[in-house]
Amino acid sequence: MNRLWTLTTKEARDGFRNRWVIMITLVMTALALILSFLGSAPTGTTSVSPLAVTVVSLSTLSIFFIPLIALLLTYDSVVGEAERGTLTLLLTHPVSRTEVILGKFMGHLFLLTIAIVVGYGVAGLTISFTGEAGFADQEWDSFLRLLLSSVLLGAIFLSIGYVISSWVSERGMAAALAIGIWLMFVLLYDMGLLALLASDSGEGINGELVKWLMLINPTDSYRMFNLMASNDTALLSGMAGLSSDHRASDLSLIMIMLLWIITPLVAAIAIFKRRQL
C-alpha cells in the first residue's frame, strides 16, 4: 500500500511540476465560464434554471474535451518512460508492474479530478450567484451528477490510454492511436449511428436497439446520464420526448461506466506484465 501511495504521489508531483494540472484547470475553467454565460444568456426570465443550461453546455464540452485530456495524459505514460529508460530504473525498485499501472492511474485521476472540480465548480458557482434564481433553487443535483460522471468519463479514457501505452513500442504510434480512439468514440461512432438510422426504413432498427447501441459507447452513456437527469436538462437537450421504455436507469449507466474503467485497466495491467523492456 505504501508503494502504491508513493507511485501515486510521484505521478501527481510530476503533473504539478510539468504544470499540466495548472494549464488544464485554467483551460477548463475558461471554457466552462464562456459556455455557461453564453448558454444561460437566452433563458431570460423563463422558469428554466440557468444552472440546468450550464449542465447541458458543460456535458457537451466534457464529451469532446475530457477524453482528449485523459488520452494526452496517458498515451506515453508507459512507452514514453520505456524510451527514456526511466521505466527500467523504476522496475529495479521493489514495485510490481500492477502497482506501476495503478499508481499512474490514481495519480493522473487525481490531477484530472482537480481540473474538473475546480473548472466546472467555478463556472457553476458563478452562474448560481449571478442568476436571478436563489442559490438553493438551482439544479444542484444535476450539477453534482455532472461532476461525478465527468470524473468517471475521465477515468474511462485514462484506462484506455494505458492500454495503448502498454501495447505499442513507439510514442508516435501511441499518439496516433490515442487520436484515433478519441475520434472513434467522440465523433465517428455517433456519425455512423446517425447514418445507420438515416438509411433504415424504420423496420430493421427499433428504439430498444438504438438504446443499446448508444450504451456501448461510454460517451453516449455519459450523455444520457447527464442530459436526462431532470426535466429541465431533458427539455433543453431535446431528450424530453424519449420514451420511458427506452431510457436506461441511473444505476445501469453508472455500472456501464465503471465497467469501461475496470476492463481496460485490467487489460493494461495484463499487457504490461508481458511487455519486454
C-alpha positions in Angstrom: 0.0 0.0 0.0 2.9 2.4 0.8 4.5 1.6 -2.6 1.2 2.3 -4.4 0.8 5.6 -2.5 4.4 6.6 -3.4 3.8 5.9 -7.1 0.5 7.9 -6.9 2.1 10.9 -5.3 5.0 10.7 -7.8 2.7 11.0 -10.8 0.8 13.8 -9.1 4.0 15.7 -8.4 5.2 15.2 -11.9 1.9 16.7 -13.2 2.3 19.7 -11.0 5.9 20.1 -11.9 5.1 20.0 -15.6 2.3 22.5 -14.9 -0.1 20.1 -16.6 -2.8 20.4 -13.9 -2.5 24.2 -13.9 -2.8 24.5 -17.6 -5.7 22.0 -17.8 -7.6 23.7 -14.9 -7.2 27.2 -16.4 -8.4 26.0 -19.8 -11.3 24.1 -18.4 -12.3 27.0 -16.2 -12.2 29.5 -19.1 -14.2 27.2 -21.5 -16.7 26.4 -18.7 -17.3 30.0 -17.9 -17.7 31.0 -21.6 -20.1 28.2 -22.3 -22.0 28.9 -19.1 -22.6 32.6 -19.7 -23.3 32.1 -23.4 -25.7 29.2 -22.7 -27.6 30.9 -19.8 -28.0 34.3 -21.7 -31.1 33.3 -23.7 -33.0 31.9 -20.7 -34.0 35.4 -19.5 -36.9 35.3 -17.1 -38.0 31.8 -18.0 -38.5 29.1 -15.4 -35.6 27.1 -16.6 -32.7 27.2 -14.1 -29.5 28.8 -15.5 -27.5 26.0 -13.8 -29.5 23.4 -15.8 -28.5 25.2 -19.0 -24.9 25.2 -17.7 -25.1 21.4 -17.1 -26.2 20.8 -20.7 -23.5 23.1 -22.1 -20.8 21.5 -19.9 -21.9 18.0 -20.8 -21.3 18.8 -24.4 -17.9 20.3 -23.6 -16.9 17.2 -21.4 -17.7 14.7 -24.2 -15.1 16.4 -26.5 -12.6 17.8 -24.0 -12.2 15.3 -21.1 -11.5 12.2 -23.2 -8.8 14.2 -25.1 -7.2 15.4 -22.0 -7.2 11.9 -20.4 -5.6 10.3 -23.5 -3.0 13.1 -23.7 -2.1 12.5 -20.1 -1.6 8.7 -20.5 -0.7 7.8 -24.1 3.1 7.9 -23.4 2.9 7.1 -19.7 4.5 3.6 -20.3 6.0 3.8 -23.8 7.5 7.2 -23.1 9.2 6.1 -19.9 10.4 2.9 -21.7 12.0 5.0 -24.5 13.7 7.3 -21.9 14.9 4.4 -19.8 13.2 5.5 -16.7 10.7 2.6 -16.7 13.6 0.1 -16.4 15.0 2.1 -13.5 11.6 2.2 -11.8 11.2 -1.5 -12.0 14.5 -2.1 -10.3 12.8 -1.0 -7.1 10.6 -3.4 -5.2 7.4 -2.5 -7.0 5.2 -4.8 -9.2 4.0 -3.9 -12.6 0.4 -3.9 -11.4 1.4 -1.3 -8.8 3.0 0.8 -11.5 -0.2 1.0 -13.6 -2.5 1.5 -10.6 -0.2 4.2 -9.2 -0.1 6.0 -12.6 -3.9 5.7 -12.9 -4.6 7.1 -9.4 -2.1 10.0 -9.8 -3.5 11.0 -13.2 -7.1 10.6 -12.0 -6.2 12.9 -9.1 -4.9 15.6 -11.4 -7.9 15.3 -13.7 -10.4 15.4 -10.8 -8.8 18.7 -9.6 -9.2 20.2 -13.1 -12.8 19.1 -13.4 -13.9 20.1 -9.9 -12.2 23.5 -10.0 -13.0 24.3 -13.6 -16.7 23.3 -13.5 -17.1 24.4 -9.9 -16.1 27.9 -10.6 -18.5 28.1 -13.6 -21.3 26.6 -11.6 -20.9 28.9 -8.6 -20.5 31.9 -10.8 -23.8 31.2 -12.6 -25.7 30.4 -9.4 -24.6 33.7 -7.7 -25.2 35.9 -10.8 -28.5 34.4 -11.8 -31.9 35.7 -10.8 -32.9 32.4 -9.0 -31.8 31.8 -5.5 -28.7 29.7 -4.7 -30.7 26.9 -3.2 -33.2 26.9 -6.1 -30.7 25.9 -8.7 -30.3 22.4 -10.3 -27.6 21.3 -7.9 -28.5 17.6 -8.1 -27.9 17.7 -11.8 -24.6 19.7 -11.4 -23.3 17.2 -8.8 -24.2 14.4 -11.2 -22.2 16.2 -13.9 -19.1 16.4 -11.7 -19.3 12.7 -10.7 -19.9 11.4 -14.2 -17.2 13.7 -15.7 -14.6 12.2 -13.3 -15.8 8.7 -14.4 -15.6 9.7 -18.1 -12.0 10.9 -17.5 -11.2 7.6 -15.7 -12.5 5.6 -18.7 -10.2 7.3 -21.1 -7.3 7.2 -18.7 -7.7 3.4 -18.6 -7.9 3.2 -22.4 -4.7 5.4 -22.6 -2.8 2.8 -20.5 -3.8 0.0 -22.8 -2.4 2.0 -25.8 0.8 3.0 -23.9 1.4 -0.6 -22.7 0.8 -2.2 -26.0 2.8 -0.1 -28.5 6.6 0.3 -28.7 6.8 3.9 -30.0 5.5 7.2 -28.8 4.4 8.3 -32.3 2.3 5.2 -32.7 0.8 5.7 -29.3 -0.1 9.3 -30.1 -1.7 8.2 -33.4 -3.8 5.5 -31.7 -4.9 8.0 -29.0 -6.2 10.4 -31.5 -7.9 7.6 -33.4 -9.6 6.3 -30.3 -10.8 9.8 -29.5 -12.2 10.3 -33.0 -13.9 7.0 -32.9 -15.7 7.4 -29.6 -16.4 11.1 -29.7 -17.2 11.7 -33.4 -17.2 8.7 -35.7 -19.4 6.3 -33.7 -22.3 8.7 -33.4 -22.0 9.7 -37.0 -22.1 6.1 -38.0 -25.1 5.5 -35.9 -26.9 8.5 -37.4 -26.0 7.2 -40.9 -27.4 3.8 -40.0 -30.7 5.3 -38.7 -31.0 7.6 -41.8 -30.5 4.6 -44.2 -33.0 2.4 -42.3 -36.6 2.4 -43.5 -37.9 2.1 -39.9 -38.3 -1.7 -40.0 -34.9 -3.0 -39.1 -33.9 -0.8 -36.2 -36.2 -0.1 -33.2 -35.8 2.1 -30.2 -34.5 -0.6 -27.9 -31.7 -1.5 -30.3 -30.8 2.2 -30.7 -30.6 2.5 -26.9 -28.2 -0.4 -26.6 -26.1 0.8 -29.5 -25.7 4.1 -27.6 -24.9 2.4 -24.3 -22.0 0.6 -25.9 -20.3 3.9 -26.3 -19.1 5.4 -22.9 -19.6 9.0 -24.2 -23.2 8.3 -25.0 -23.8 6.7 -21.6 -22.3 9.8 -20.1 -24.6 12.0 -22.3 -27.7 10.0 -21.3 -26.8 10.1 -17.6 -26.5 13.9 -17.5 -29.0 15.1 -20.1 -31.8 13.1 -18.7 -31.0 14.0 -15.1 -34.1 16.3 -14.7 -37.0 17.7 -16.7 -35.1 20.9 -17.4 -32.0 19.2 -18.8 -34.0 16.7 -20.8 -36.1 19.6 -22.3 -33.0 21.7 -23.1 -31.1 18.8 -24.7 -34.0 17.5 -26.8 -34.4 14.3 -24.9 -37.7 15.0 -23.2 -39.6 13.1 -25.8 -37.7 9.9 -25.3 -40.0 7.1 -24.3 -39.5 5.9 -20.7 -39.3 2.3 -22.1 -36.1 3.3 -23.9 -34.4 5.1 -21.0 -31.6 3.4 -19.1 -31.6 3.6 -15.3 -29.0 5.7 -13.5 -27.6 2.5 -11.9 -27.2 0.8 -15.2 -25.4 3.8 -16.7 -23.1 4.1 -13.7 -22.3 0.3 -13.9 -21.6 0.6 -17.6 -19.1 3.5 -17.0 -17.5 1.6 -14.2 -17.1 -1.5 -16.4 -15.5 0.8 -19.0 -12.9 1.8 -16.3 -12.2 -1.6 -14.9 -11.9 -3.7 -18.1 -9.3 -1.5 -20.0 -7.3 -1.1 -16.7 -7.2 -4.9 -16.2 -6.2 -5.3 -19.8 -3.5 -2.7 -19.5 -2.0 -4.5 -16.4 -2.1 -7.8 -18.3 -0.4 -6.3 -21.4 2.2 -4.5 -19.3 3.1 -7.7 -17.4 4.0 -9.4 -20.7 5.9 -6.4 -22.1 9.6 -6.9 -22.7 11.8 -4.0 -21.6 
